[in-house]
Amino acid sequence: MNPLQIINRALLSIHITLAVLWIYQGLVPKVIFKGIEEQQFWQFTGIQFLSIPRLIELSGIGEIIFGVLFLIFRQSKILHYLNIVAMLFFIVVVAVVYPHYFVQGFNPFIMNTAMTALSIVALQLLNIPKDL
């Protein structure tokens, strides 16, 4: 296997992982179950132009779409930059809304840091010249 194939396999693994994580986060706690934490978050924001269940569903659909984009646009750097910004933003949001989550195992800090790291590695791989 040549170096470019190795890089592409690593990128594919990263993209599949990020896609699965985003799709799961959008589908299970938001679209399927509309978890209590999701309801509390939208109540905290004070947004009132849509019902809370609708806001939860829309945010879940947005996350699912974002996850699918990782499968479609596998050479996109902008997706990884957006992922990094989103993960850092969500760390801050969760710290403000649910600070008690940060002392539990498998907390949002761990998940978001890992997803950020995957995008950083993907950006490094995408920046390797293709004419190796």
Secondary structure as GFF3:
##gff-version 3
##sequence-region A 1 132
A	DSSP	alpha_helix	3	26	.	.	.	ID=ss1
A	DSSP	pi_helix	27	32	.	.	.	ID=ss2
A	DSSP	alpha_helix	36	45	.	.	.	ID=ss3
A	DSSP	alpha_helix	52	72	.	.	.	ID=ss4
A	DSSP	alpha_helix	77	97	.	.	.	ID=ss5
A	DSSP	three_ten_helix	99	103	.	.	.	ID=ss6
A	DSSP	alpha_helix	108	126	.	.	.	ID=ss7
###
